[in-house]
């Protein structure tokens, strides 16, 4: 069996699938308790790259196992970069 076949045979575990659905990107933030992932919100809002990353770091900052302040700083970095891009375009 080849290496790729081994990976294809692995069944994802819904409760802890760190590749397809990491816990720090999935939250029960809807009024009915439905879980939603950050990428779903980014895609629904059709956010540009910089704003999508800003949302991603804000979304996970309180739920990621480490680096709350680091995630907030990354969000600020992406937002500042997007603001500078818009200012330079004017």
For each residue, the residues with C-beta under 8 A, 3 or more apart:
1: 5 6
2: 5 6
3: 6 7
4: 7 8
5: 1 2 8 9
6: 1 2 3 9 10
7: 3 4 10
8: 4 5
9: 5 6
10: 6 7
11:
12: 17 19 20 21
13: 16 17
14: 17 21
15:
16: 13 23
17: 12 13 14 20 21 22
18: 22
19: 12 22
20: 12 17
21: 12 14 17 25 26 37
22: 17 18 19 25 26
23: 16 26 63
24: 60 63 64 65
25: 21 22 37 38 39 56 59 60
26: 21 22 23 35 36 37 38
27: 35 36 59 63
28: 33 34 35
29: 36
30: 33 34 35 36
31:
32:
33: 28 30
34: 28 30
35: 26 27 28 30
36: 26 27 29 30 40 41
37: 21 25 26 40 41
38: 25 26 41 42 55 56 59 60
39: 25 42 43
40: 36 37 43 44
41: 36 37 38 44 45 55 59
42: 38 39 45 47 52 55 56
43: 39 40 46
44: 40 41
45: 41 42
46: 43
47: 42 51 52 55
48: 51 52 82
49: 52 53
50: 53 54 78 79 81 82 85
51: 47 48 54 55 78 79 82
52: 42 47 48 49 55 56
53: 49 50 56 57 74 75 78
54: 50 51 57 58 75 78 79 82
55: 38 41 42 47 51 52 58 59 75
56: 25 38 42 52 53 59 60 75
57: 53 54 60 61 71 72 74 75 78
58: 54 55 61 71 72 75
59: 25 27 38 41 55 56 63
60: 24 25 38 56 57 63 64 71
61: 57 58 64 67 68 71 72 75
62: 68
63: 23 24 27 59 60
64: 24 60 61 67 68 71
65: 24
66:
67: 61 64 70 71
68: 61 62 64 71 72
69: 72 73
70: 67 73 74
71: 57 58 60 61 64 67 68 74 75
72: 57 58 61 68 69 75 76
73: 69 70 76 77
74: 53 57 70 71 77 78
75: 53 54 55 56 57 58 61 71 72 78 79
76: 72 73 79 80
77: 73 74 80 81
78: 50 51 53 54 57 74 75 81 82
79: 50 51 54 75 76 82 83
80: 76 77 83 84
81: 50 77 78 84 85
82: 48 50 51 54 78 79 85 86
83: 79 80 86 87
84: 80 81 87 88
85: 50 81 82 88 89
86: 82 83 89 90
87: 83 84 90
88: 84 85
89: 85 86
90: 86 87
